[in-house]
């Protein structure tokens, strides 16, 4: 009977184990989607279907469902979390602020979409991620020069923004031609958090205020300091996307035409779908995820890795680096990967050459200093997971029988010693036999 119960438990968890995040398949596969209203499943279906078409398994739940949870028996059930519930004051089940932060600290990914009705809970989560939404609960981003042209004049809260971050690894190699429609709340980046980045910024003429009331004081957020969409990659390579607009993910904004004020060009379709689809590929590790394998070092001319090196040995160091393409590991090609031979400080710093097939290598001479060294590769580039490789190796001095028998630099001293002996012999001979 106990064996039968164990078998049933394993069968129950088999789907989670088969689709979970792993080093060989780093894309988040199973994603929990928390909604304010299940109607969002249909109003934002294009975005959800783009994820499902790429192999993601979405589990839709109401944010206040009393049965929801991120883990069971100490194991996480999901690889990613999408919060499309800006008005939720309290999550159901075992999910709370601490649970979400632990989820991210465990290396999992998170997408947060807020709006001008964002609850204190959503604001707290964003603050913990290095983003501060406008404190005014009625504030929205307003722009009287970069708004989206519409049949009704409106209050210019519908913004057409094309101020994207310049990064192919974040937004793909294909240029986003159409502006992105945004309507929601702006946020600023915490100066204490150097890991958070603006992906979509407001124009210099934008400001954050209540569109239904007159300004009585200067707005707290103005110009390009306003971020519309931001990202963060934690030091454990967990990725977070924070947007101040939930409606920008909607089918209506995906399919809507757009014309930016002051420009004659009218695009039949906004850039929302391309922008958010490409950004989701980055968030869920379909792009920009690196791994390093086959770290090797050996003496020049040999193949086996030694247990230690001797000072002034010639050695060869190599490592293979690959990037996940969403389906397979492809060779990562770059010219800025470096290795350090490190003891308290780097004694050797060398650029690694590459064969463009994923292998990076270099050769150098061990410094004339003995001790415990490390081969270190610290690789951090915008949009890519960071690589931190370290391998320890001792370096010894020459043994007593490994020094050269006659050192060329000591030839003057050898000459002085032998000349003194010869002079003493001559002096003795002259003294004894001179009459």
VEXMI-595383 format. One record per residue (C-alpha): residue number from 1; x, y, z. Coordinates in steps of 0.02 Angstrom, whole numbers. Example, Ala and Ser with C-alpha at 12.3 -4.5 7.8 and 13.67 -1.06 7.14 Angstrom:
# residues 2
+-----+--------+--------+--------+
: seq :      X :      Y :      Z :
+-----+--------+--------+--------+
:   1 :    615 :   -225 :    390 :
:   2 :    684 :    -53 :    357 :
+-----+--------+--------+--------+
END
This chain:
# residues 435
+-----+--------+--------+--------+
: seq :      X :      Y :      Z :
+-----+--------+--------+--------+
:   1 :      0 :      0 :      0 :
:   2 :    138 :    128 :     41 :
:   3 :    221 :     89 :   -128 :
:   4 :     56 :    120 :   -218 :
:   5 :     36 :    288 :   -129 :
:   6 :    214 :    339 :   -177 :
:   7 :    182 :    289 :   -357 :
:   8 :     24 :    395 :   -363 :
:   9 :    118 :    545 :   -292 :
:  10 :    256 :    529 :   -423 :
:  11 :    127 :    515 :   -563 :
:  12 :     44 :    673 :   -496 :
:  13 :    207 :    773 :   -506 :
:  14 :    270 :    700 :   -670 :
:  15 :    203 :    844 :   -777 :
:  16 :    292 :    971 :   -667 :
:  17 :    456 :    876 :   -673 :
:  18 :    451 :    855 :   -861 :
:  19 :    417 :   1037 :   -901 :
:  20 :    517 :   1123 :   -766 :
:  21 :    664 :   1241 :   -788 :
:  22 :    828 :   1149 :   -808 :
:  23 :   1006 :   1197 :   -859 :
:  24 :    984 :   1101 :  -1022 :
:  25 :    817 :   1185 :  -1060 :
:  26 :    824 :   1355 :   -974 :
:  27 :    661 :   1427 :  -1043 :
:  28 :    523 :   1444 :   -914 :
:  29 :    395 :   1316 :   -969 :
:  30 :    256 :   1318 :   -839 :
:  31 :    186 :   1491 :   -798 :
:  32 :     55 :   1544 :   -671 :
:  33 :    -54 :   1689 :   -731 :
:  34 :   -148 :   1783 :   -594 :
:  35 :   -294 :   1890 :   -654 :
:  36 :   -413 :   2017 :   -578 :
:  37 :   -550 :   1955 :   -693 :
:  38 :   -556 :   1797 :   -800 :
:  39 :   -620 :   1907 :   -941 :
:  40 :   -437 :   1958 :   -966 :
:  41 :   -408 :   1785 :  -1041 :
:  42 :   -508 :   1838 :  -1194 :
:  43 :   -467 :   2024 :  -1197 :
:  44 :   -279 :   1985 :  -1191 :
:  45 :   -288 :   1819 :  -1285 :
:  46 :   -166 :   1867 :  -1424 :
:  47 :    -26 :   1891 :  -1298 :
:  48 :    -67 :   1730 :  -1207 :
:  49 :    -78 :   1631 :  -1370 :
:  50 :     94 :   1695 :  -1422 :
:  51 :    164 :   1617 :  -1263 :
:  52 :     68 :   1455 :  -1286 :
:  53 :    124 :   1440 :  -1467 :
:  54 :    305 :   1441 :  -1405 :
:  55 :    273 :   1294 :  -1289 :
:  56 :    226 :   1380 :  -1126 :
:  57 :     94 :   1301 :  -1017 :
:  58 :    -12 :   1440 :   -941 :
:  59 :   -112 :   1409 :   -783 :
:  60 :   -245 :   1546 :   -764 :
:  61 :   -307 :   1584 :   -589 :
:  62 :   -400 :   1725 :   -504 :
:  63 :   -281 :   1821 :   -392 :
:  64 :   -393 :   1794 :   -240 :
:  65 :   -417 :   1607 :   -269 :
:  66 :   -395 :   1527 :    -97 :
:  67 :   -314 :   1372 :   -172 :
:  68 :   -170 :   1451 :   -267 :
:  69 :     11 :   1424 :   -217 :
:  70 :    183 :   1435 :   -295 :
:  71 :    255 :   1280 :   -214 :
:  72 :    203 :   1115 :   -140 :
:  73 :    306 :   1003 :    -26 :
:  74 :    451 :   1124 :    -43 :
:  75 :    455 :   1114 :   -234 :
:  76 :    404 :   1256 :   -348 :
:  77 :    260 :   1212 :   -464 :
:  78 :    296 :   1351 :   -588 :
:  79 :    445 :   1425 :   -679 :
:  80 :    367 :   1595 :   -710 :
:  81 :    234 :   1710 :   -639 :
:  82 :    126 :   1840 :   -730 :
:  83 :     32 :   1966 :   -623 :
:  84 :   -109 :   2042 :   -725 :
:  85 :   -203 :   2091 :   -568 :
:  86 :   -160 :   2274 :   -531 :
:  87 :   -307 :   2306 :   -414 :
:  88 :   -280 :   2154 :   -303 :
:  89 :   -258 :   2205 :   -122 :
:  90 :   -219 :   2030 :    -61 :
:  91 :   -177 :   1867 :   -147 :
:  92 :   -268 :   1707 :   -105 :
:  93 :   -193 :   1545 :    -45 :
:  94 :    -12 :   1546 :     13 :
:  95 :     46 :   1687 :   -103 :
:  96 :     98 :   1852 :    -28 :
:  97 :    237 :   1980 :    -50 :
:  98 :    367 :   1871 :     36 :
:  99 :    318 :   1718 :    -67 :
: 100 :    339 :   1814 :   -230 :
: 101 :    508 :   1883 :   -177 :
: 102 :    564 :   1707 :   -127 :
: 103 :    504 :   1647 :   -297 :
: 104 :    617 :   1773 :   -384 :
: 105 :    761 :   1739 :   -263 :
: 106 :    750 :   1557 :   -316 :
: 107 :    789 :   1607 :   -496 :
: 108 :    613 :   1615 :   -569 :
: 109 :    543 :   1747 :   -686 :
: 110 :    408 :   1878 :   -657 :
: 111 :    299 :   1994 :   -762 :
: 112 :    202 :   2134 :   -676 :
: 113 :     72 :   2242 :   -765 :
: 114 :     -2 :   2387 :   -667 :
: 115 :   -114 :   2534 :   -707 :
: 116 :   -173 :   2694 :   -622 :
: 117 :   -278 :   2588 :   -503 :
: 118 :   -128 :   2489 :   -442 :
: 119 :   -149 :   2426 :   -265 :
: 120 :    -25 :   2450 :   -124 :
: 121 :     23 :   2267 :   -140 :
: 122 :     73 :   2283 :   -323 :
: 123 :    166 :   2444 :   -283 :
: 124 :    262 :   2357 :   -144 :
: 125 :    313 :   2214 :   -259 :
: 126 :    374 :   2341 :   -388 :
: 127 :    469 :   2438 :   -256 :
: 128 :    559 :   2280 :   -200 :
: 129 :    610 :   2258 :   -383 :
: 130 :    687 :   2431 :   -394 :
: 131 :    539 :   2526 :   -470 :
: 132 :    436 :   2665 :   -389 :
: 133 :    265 :   2704 :   -463 :
: 134 :    195 :   2879 :   -448 :
: 135 :    127 :   2901 :   -273 :
: 136 :    -30 :   2989 :   -335 :
: 137 :   -158 :   2848 :   -360 :
: 138 :   -249 :   2950 :   -492 :
: 139 :    -94 :   2999 :   -591 :
: 140 :    -65 :   2945 :   -771 :
: 141 :     70 :   2983 :   -896 :
: 142 :     19 :   3133 :  -1003 :
: 143 :    109 :   3194 :  -1158 :
: 144 :     45 :   3340 :  -1262 :
: 145 :    172 :   3315 :  -1403 :
: 146 :    198 :   3126 :  -1418 :
: 147 :     19 :   3068 :  -1397 :
: 148 :    -71 :   2950 :  -1515 :
: 149 :   -183 :   3041 :  -1639 :
: 150 :   -365 :   2989 :  -1623 :
: 151 :   -534 :   3049 :  -1684 :
: 152 :   -572 :   3126 :  -1516 :
: 153 :   -448 :   3249 :  -1444 :
: 154 :   -448 :   3166 :  -1272 :
: 155 :   -333 :   3208 :  -1128 :
: 156 :   -172 :   3148 :  -1213 :
: 157 :   -150 :   3000 :  -1095 :
: 158 :   -143 :   2880 :  -1243 :
: 159 :     41 :   2891 :  -1285 :
: 160 :    132 :   2832 :  -1440 :
: 161 :    310 :   2798 :  -1383 :
: 162 :    457 :   2741 :  -1489 :
: 163 :    598 :   2777 :  -1367 :
: 164 :    661 :   2597 :  -1354 :
: 165 :    819 :   2533 :  -1274 :
: 166 :    948 :   2495 :  -1407 :
: 167 :    981 :   2309 :  -1383 :
: 168 :    954 :   2166 :  -1504 :
: 169 :    962 :   2037 :  -1367 :
: 170 :    816 :   2121 :  -1277 :
: 171 :    705 :   2170 :  -1423 :
: 172 :    764 :   2057 :  -1564 :
: 173 :    861 :   2097 :  -1720 :
: 174 :    708 :   2157 :  -1818 :
: 175 :    677 :   2343 :  -1795 :
: 176 :    511 :   2394 :  -1718 :
: 177 :    444 :   2517 :  -1846 :
: 178 :    279 :   2568 :  -1766 :
: 179 :    265 :   2662 :  -1601 :
: 180 :    199 :   2571 :  -1448 :
: 181 :     32 :   2623 :  -1374 :
: 182 :     37 :   2654 :  -1188 :
: 183 :    -96 :   2713 :  -1067 :
: 184 :    -62 :   2697 :   -883 :
: 185 :     48 :   2748 :   -739 :
: 186 :    229 :   2799 :   -749 :
: 187 :    370 :   2747 :   -636 :
: 188 :    548 :   2794 :   -595 :
: 189 :    699 :   2684 :   -565 :
: 190 :    774 :   2672 :   -392 :
: 191 :    950 :   2749 :   -394 :
: 192 :   1001 :   2618 :   -265 :
: 193 :    968 :   2476 :   -388 :
: 194 :   1091 :   2470 :   -531 :
: 195 :   1014 :   2313 :   -607 :
: 196 :    849 :   2389 :   -667 :
: 197 :    840 :   2464 :   -842 :
: 198 :    717 :   2567 :   -942 :
: 199 :    658 :   2475 :  -1098 :
: 200 :    525 :   2600 :  -1152 :
: 201 :    543 :   2780 :  -1097 :
: 202 :    427 :   2930 :  -1105 :
: 203 :    473 :   3080 :  -1212 :
: 204 :    553 :   3237 :  -1137 :
: 205 :    383 :   3325 :  -1144 :
: 206 :    291 :   3195 :  -1040 :
: 207 :    239 :   3213 :   -859 :
: 208 :    140 :   3114 :   -731 :
: 209 :    -16 :   3193 :   -657 :
: 210 :   -202 :   3173 :   -632 :
: 211 :   -279 :   3210 :   -803 :
: 212 :   -445 :   3259 :   -725 :
: 213 :   -379 :   3401 :   -617 :
: 214 :   -272 :   3554 :   -642 :
: 215 :    -92 :   3553 :   -587 :
: 216 :    -70 :   3641 :   -422 :
: 217 :    114 :   3598 :   -403 :
: 218 :    253 :   3534 :   -517 :
: 219 :    234 :   3348 :   -556 :
: 220 :    354 :   3230 :   -468 :
: 221 :    392 :   3132 :   -628 :
: 222 :    436 :   3223 :   -788 :
: 223 :    519 :   3195 :   -955 :
: 224 :    632 :   3049 :   -999 :
: 225 :    650 :   3008 :   -815 :
: 226 :    480 :   2924 :   -831 :
: 227 :    494 :   2741 :   -874 :
: 228 :    345 :   2657 :   -955 :
: 229 :    415 :   2481 :   -960 :
: 230 :    567 :   2422 :   -862 :
: 231 :    663 :   2260 :   -840 :
: 232 :    776 :   2189 :   -709 :
: 233 :    896 :   2042 :   -712 :
: 234 :    941 :   1990 :   -536 :
: 235 :   1113 :   1928 :   -488 :
: 236 :   1045 :   1750 :   -490 :
: 237 :    989 :   1782 :   -671 :
: 238 :    803 :   1788 :   -629 :
: 239 :    716 :   1909 :   -747 :
: 240 :    577 :   2034 :   -710 :
: 241 :    469 :   2142 :   -825 :
: 242 :    371 :   2288 :   -751 :
: 243 :    244 :   2386 :   -852 :
: 244 :    138 :   2532 :   -796 :
: 245 :     -1 :   2483 :   -916 :
: 246 :   -105 :   2325 :   -920 :
: 247 :   -205 :   2379 :  -1072 :
: 248 :    -48 :   2387 :  -1179 :
: 249 :    -51 :   2194 :  -1177 :
: 250 :   -231 :   2191 :  -1239 :
: 251 :   -294 :   2133 :  -1409 :
: 252 :   -365 :   2307 :  -1440 :
: 253 :   -194 :   2389 :  -1425 :
: 254 :   -109 :   2247 :  -1520 :
: 255 :   -224 :   2270 :  -1671 :
: 256 :   -249 :   2457 :  -1664 :
: 257 :   -176 :   2573 :  -1792 :
: 258 :    -65 :   2712 :  -1729 :
: 259 :     -7 :   2884 :  -1784 :
: 260 :    109 :   2984 :  -1674 :
: 261 :     66 :   3168 :  -1658 :
: 262 :    174 :   3278 :  -1766 :
: 263 :    216 :   3140 :  -1892 :
: 264 :    126 :   3106 :  -2057 :
: 265 :    153 :   2918 :  -2050 :
: 266 :      6 :   2813 :  -1996 :
: 267 :     43 :   2632 :  -1956 :
: 268 :    -94 :   2503 :  -1983 :
: 269 :    -39 :   2409 :  -1828 :
: 270 :     45 :   2468 :  -1670 :
: 271 :    214 :   2401 :  -1614 :
: 272 :    140 :   2328 :  -1454 :
: 273 :    133 :   2147 :  -1511 :
: 274 :    310 :   2143 :  -1580 :
: 275 :    380 :   2240 :  -1432 :
: 276 :    298 :   2135 :  -1295 :
: 277 :    323 :   1970 :  -1385 :
: 278 :    509 :   2000 :  -1409 :
: 279 :    526 :   2061 :  -1231 :
: 280 :    437 :   1905 :  -1165 :
: 281 :    564 :   1797 :  -1257 :
: 282 :    699 :   1882 :  -1156 :
: 283 :    605 :   1874 :   -991 :
: 284 :    574 :   1688 :  -1008 :
: 285 :    755 :   1650 :  -1059 :
: 286 :    720 :   1611 :  -1241 :
: 287 :    857 :   1735 :  -1284 :
: 288 :   1011 :   1800 :  -1197 :
: 289 :   1039 :   1647 :  -1087 :
: 290 :   1221 :   1589 :  -1085 :
: 291 :   1304 :   1434 :  -1016 :
: 292 :   1487 :   1387 :  -1001 :
: 293 :   1549 :   1208 :  -1014 :
: 294 :   1711 :   1111 :  -1037 :
: 295 :   1824 :   1227 :   -939 :
: 296 :   2000 :   1161 :   -968 :
: 297 :   2178 :   1213 :   -933 :
: 298 :   2342 :   1121 :   -959 :
: 299 :   2526 :   1148 :   -995 :
: 300 :   2569 :   1196 :  -1172 :
: 301 :   2603 :   1039 :  -1271 :
: 302 :   2510 :    926 :  -1149 :
: 303 :   2328 :    871 :  -1138 :
: 304 :   2300 :    823 :   -956 :
: 305 :   2255 :    950 :   -823 :
: 306 :   2394 :    958 :   -691 :
: 307 :   2366 :    967 :   -505 :
: 308 :   2478 :   1120 :   -495 :
: 309 :   2587 :   1232 :   -601 :
: 310 :   2765 :   1289 :   -580 :
: 311 :   2813 :   1472 :   -597 :
: 312 :   2853 :   1522 :   -777 :
: 313 :   2759 :   1373 :   -851 :
: 314 :   2673 :   1401 :  -1018 :
: 315 :   2490 :   1354 :  -1005 :
: 316 :   2332 :   1350 :  -1113 :
: 317 :   2157 :   1395 :  -1049 :
: 318 :   1993 :   1361 :  -1141 :
: 319 :   1806 :   1365 :  -1110 :
: 320 :   1652 :   1337 :  -1218 :
: 321 :   1508 :   1463 :  -1211 :
: 322 :   1337 :   1434 :  -1288 :
: 323 :   1177 :   1537 :  -1301 :
: 324 :   1001 :   1465 :  -1289 :
: 325 :    901 :   1506 :  -1446 :
: 326 :    733 :   1451 :  -1378 :
: 327 :    750 :   1275 :  -1447 :
: 328 :    934 :   1228 :  -1444 :
: 329 :   1105 :   1285 :  -1385 :
: 330 :   1198 :   1387 :  -1517 :
: 331 :   1381 :   1445 :  -1511 :
: 332 :   1399 :   1615 :  -1432 :
: 333 :   1515 :   1728 :  -1531 :
: 334 :   1595 :   1882 :  -1452 :
: 335 :   1765 :   1965 :  -1444 :
: 336 :   1759 :   2032 :  -1266 :
: 337 :   1773 :   1876 :  -1157 :
: 338 :   1921 :   1888 :  -1038 :
: 339 :   2006 :   1772 :   -914 :
: 340 :   2101 :   1825 :   -759 :
: 341 :   2240 :   1729 :   -672 :
: 342 :   2198 :   1792 :   -501 :
: 343 :   2274 :   1794 :   -326 :
: 344 :   2210 :   1940 :   -222 :
: 345 :   2221 :   2038 :   -384 :
: 346 :   2238 :   1987 :   -567 :
: 347 :   2419 :   1948 :   -614 :
: 348 :   2367 :   1904 :   -792 :
: 349 :   2218 :   1974 :   -891 :
: 350 :   2196 :   1903 :  -1065 :
: 351 :   2065 :   1919 :  -1202 :
: 352 :   2004 :   1750 :  -1260 :
: 353 :   2012 :   1708 :  -1444 :
: 354 :   1866 :   1611 :  -1521 :
: 355 :   1845 :   1486 :  -1660 :
: 356 :   1665 :   1551 :  -1685 :
: 357 :   1601 :   1378 :  -1639 :
: 358 :   1582 :   1416 :  -1455 :
: 359 :   1761 :   1380 :  -1399 :
: 360 :   1863 :   1520 :  -1318 :
: 361 :   2048 :   1497 :  -1282 :
: 362 :   2212 :   1584 :  -1242 :
: 363 :   2390 :   1545 :  -1189 :
: 364 :   2503 :   1635 :  -1066 :
: 365 :   2651 :   1611 :   -950 :
: 366 :   2624 :   1581 :   -765 :
: 367 :   2690 :   1733 :   -669 :
: 368 :   2850 :   1720 :   -567 :
: 369 :   2748 :   1718 :   -405 :
: 370 :   2696 :   1563 :   -311 :
: 371 :   2536 :   1539 :   -210 :
: 372 :   2355 :   1485 :   -239 :
: 373 :   2286 :   1562 :   -399 :
: 374 :   2116 :   1557 :   -484 :
: 375 :   2063 :   1557 :   -665 :
: 376 :   1919 :   1682 :   -664 :
: 377 :   1796 :   1730 :   -801 :
: 378 :   1674 :   1868 :   -752 :
: 379 :   1564 :   1905 :   -902 :
: 380 :   1422 :   2030 :   -884 :
: 381 :   1341 :   2108 :  -1037 :
: 382 :   1177 :   2199 :  -1063 :
: 383 :   1035 :   2075 :  -1086 :
: 384 :   1139 :   1918 :  -1059 :
: 385 :   1144 :   1807 :   -908 :
: 386 :   1303 :   1838 :   -812 :
: 387 :   1441 :   1707 :   -811 :
: 388 :   1550 :   1689 :   -657 :
: 389 :   1678 :   1549 :   -678 :
: 390 :   1814 :   1509 :   -555 :
: 391 :   1940 :   1368 :   -546 :
: 392 :   2076 :   1358 :   -414 :
: 393 :   2253 :   1298 :   -447 :
: 394 :   2414 :   1311 :   -342 :
: 395 :   2576 :   1376 :   -414 :
: 396 :   2741 :   1316 :   -338 :
: 397 :   2919 :   1383 :   -351 :
: 398 :   3064 :   1287 :   -428 :
: 399 :   3125 :   1139 :   -330 :
: 400 :   3310 :   1138 :   -277 :
: 401 :   3357 :   1023 :   -421 :
: 402 :   3259 :   1118 :   -554 :
: 403 :   3366 :   1274 :   -559 :
: 404 :   3496 :   1294 :   -697 :
: 405 :   3667 :   1231 :   -648 :
: 406 :   3751 :   1391 :   -708 :
: 407 :   3648 :   1549 :   -711 :
: 408 :   3702 :   1668 :   -851 :
: 409 :   3672 :   1819 :   -740 :
: 410 :   3801 :   1751 :   -616 :
: 411 :   3943 :   1734 :   -742 :
: 412 :   4034 :   1889 :   -673 :
: 413 :   4034 :   1811 :   -500 :
: 414 :   4098 :   1646 :   -569 :
: 415 :   4236 :   1741 :   -658 :
: 416 :   4282 :   1837 :   -500 :
: 417 :   4295 :   1677 :   -397 :
: 418 :   4404 :   1585 :   -523 :
: 419 :   4514 :   1739 :   -554 :
: 420 :   4543 :   1755 :   -367 :
: 421 :   4597 :   1571 :   -358 :
: 422 :   4712 :   1594 :   -507 :
: 423 :   4787 :   1752 :   -434 :
: 424 :   4817 :   1666 :   -265 :
: 425 :   4905 :   1520 :   -354 :
: 426 :   5017 :   1641 :   -450 :
: 427 :   5055 :   1742 :   -295 :
: 428 :   5102 :   1584 :   -198 :
: 429 :   5216 :   1523 :   -337 :
: 430 :   5304 :   1690 :   -351 :
: 431 :   5325 :   1705 :   -162 :
: 432 :   5398 :   1529 :   -142 :
: 433 :   5515 :   1526 :   -288 :
: 434 :   5571 :   1706 :   -304 :
: 435 :   5752 :   1731 :   -242 :
+-----+--------+--------+--------+
END
